Amino acid sequence: MVQTWVPADIVPRELAPGVTARIASGEKVMLSLVTLAPNAVVPDHAHPHEQVGMMVSGAMELTVAGETRTLSGNAIYLVPGGVPHKAVAGPEGAVALDAFSPPREEYR
């Protein structure tokens, strides 16, 4: 069975002030299209899920385990499970597509 989603039809979930996600999930993987307003902050946090993401537009500073990188273009990043990380959007904001494995139950 094929299941499809149109991001504009997915109700956004607020993750932090100025940060929303539109989430689609299967049994073993979850995608989250994250929109960050200009200078919005995803506070430092950790989760047991492995996270791989790709920048869609804009720029953000991603800090993983104390190491900060500025990401833009189509940069791809990996956040291992259990590792503290945070993100700060650039002055134009940012959009990123994150994949989580296994899916985050709290986002279903």
C-alpha positions in Angstrom: 0.0 0.0 0.0 1.3 3.4 -0.9 0.7 6.3 1.5 1.4 9.8 0.4 1.4 13.2 2.1 1.3 16.8 0.9 3.3 18.9 3.3 0.9 21.9 3.1 -1.9 19.5 4.2 -0.1 18.3 7.4 -1.0 20.3 10.5 2.3 21.8 11.8 3.4 20.9 15.3 5.2 23.6 17.3 8.6 22.3 18.6 9.8 25.6 20.1 8.9 29.3 19.6 9.2 30.0 15.9 9.9 26.4 15.1 7.3 24.1 13.5 7.4 20.6 12.0 5.2 18.8 9.5 5.6 15.1 10.3 5.0 12.0 8.2 5.8 8.5 9.7 6.0 4.9 8.8 6.7 2.0 11.1 10.5 2.3 11.1 11.3 5.9 9.9 9.9 9.3 10.4 10.3 12.5 8.3 9.9 15.9 9.8 9.9 19.1 7.6 11.1 21.7 10.0 10.6 25.4 9.5 12.6 27.8 11.6 11.7 31.5 11.7 14.6 34.0 11.5 16.9 33.5 14.5 14.6 30.9 16.1 16.3 28.4 18.5 15.8 24.7 19.0 17.1 24.4 22.5 19.8 21.9 23.5 18.2 18.4 23.8 18.9 14.8 23.2 16.8 11.8 22.2 17.6 8.1 21.6 16.7 8.3 17.9 19.3 8.6 15.2 18.6 11.8 13.2 19.8 12.5 9.6 18.8 15.9 8.1 19.3 18.0 5.0 19.0 21.7 4.6 16.2 22.7 2.2 16.6 26.5 2.4 18.1 29.2 4.5 20.9 28.6 7.0 21.3 27.5 10.5 24.0 26.8 13.1 23.9 23.3 14.3 25.7 22.3 17.5 26.2 18.6 18.1 28.1 17.5 21.2 29.6 21.0 21.6 30.8 21.3 18.0 29.1 24.0 15.9 28.8 24.1 12.2 26.9 26.6 9.9 24.8 24.8 7.4 23.2 26.0 4.2 22.6 24.9 0.6 21.9 21.2 0.6 24.2 20.3 3.5 23.4 17.0 5.1 24.0 16.3 8.8 23.9 13.4 11.3 23.0 13.5 14.9 23.7 10.2 16.7 21.1 8.9 19.2 21.6 10.2 22.7 23.9 13.1 21.7 23.0 16.6 22.9 22.3 19.1 20.0 20.7 22.4 19.3 20.0 24.6 16.2 19.8 28.4 15.7 18.3 29.7 12.4 20.0 32.4 10.5 18.6 35.9 9.9 16.5 34.7 6.9 15.2 31.6 8.7 15.7 28.0 7.6 13.9 24.9 6.4 15.3 21.4 7.0 14.1 17.9 6.4 14.9 15.5 9.2 14.6 11.7 9.3 14.4 9.8 12.6 14.9 6.1 13.2 13.1 4.7 14.9 10.2 7.2 14.7 9.7 9.5 17.7 6.5 8.2 19.4 5.9 11.6 21.0 5.5 13.1 17.5 3.0 10.6 16.1 
